[in-house]
Amino acid sequence: LGGTATLRWLAQRMIVASSNLAANLVFDQVGAHRVAEVWRLAGAVRSVTARGIEDRAAREAGLDNIVTAADLAGLLAALGTGRLAGATASAQMLDTLAAQEWRDDLAAGLPAATRVAYKNGWVSGVRHAAGIVHRPDADPYILVVCLATPLASDTDEPDEACRLVAGIAAASWAGELPGR
């Protein structure tokens, strides 16, 4: 606050620290049209980022953010295969996702040394986690969990929704989910 920061630094804080302030500043700089273009390039058909996080005035005016598990999976696949950017930029983005500091949900369900490039997010009643999970014995796989549940709180403390996502991640690792 009251200072300056590069977009790269803000984007990193947006991802690794889940900073809503950084996310809103990045959104203000790049604009909804550029975010929509990334969704389009990733093949997303339902997801929309129309406003900043917790922008109540925009929400009351009818602007809402919508995300689907399928679109998040498509976005990660596009990133992981280099369809969204060149090899160097893609690797840097994946490294940023792998540096995620909030590891109470998806990462908590995986073995401790597992590389997982992911982003999670939560507000009261909602918990999402989407990532590329790297196994030492197989190709990476994409895991996306989107929950709308009263189990999700808006606090920074692990809640029942965190434990549910961790359980789904553990089941995916064990090969107990369909499609794995």
MOHUPE-V369195 format. One line per field, one symbol per residue. ss: DSSP state (A for helix, B for strand, O for the rest). phi: phi as a letter, one per 40 degrees, with the letter a starting at -180 (. if undefined). A space follows every 10 residues. Layout:
# MOHUPE-V369195
ss = ???
phi = ???
This chain:
# MOHUPE-V369195
ss = OOOOOOAAAA AAAAAAOOOA AAAAAAAAAA OAAAAAAAAA AOOOOOOBOO OOOOOAAAAA OOOOOBOOAA AAAAAAAAAA OOOOOOAAAA AAAAAAAAOO OOOOOOAAAO OOOOBBBBBB BBBOOBBBBB BBBBOOOOOO BBBBBBBBOO OOOOOOOOOA AAAAAAAAAA AAAOOOOOOO
phi = .gbbaccccc cccdccbfcc ccccccdccc gcccccccdc ccgcbbcabc accfcccccc cgcbcbabcc cccccccccc cgccaccccc cccccccccd ccbcbdcccb ddcccbcabb aaadgaabaa abcbccbacc bcbbbbbbac ccbbcccdbc cdcccccccc ccccgcbdgb
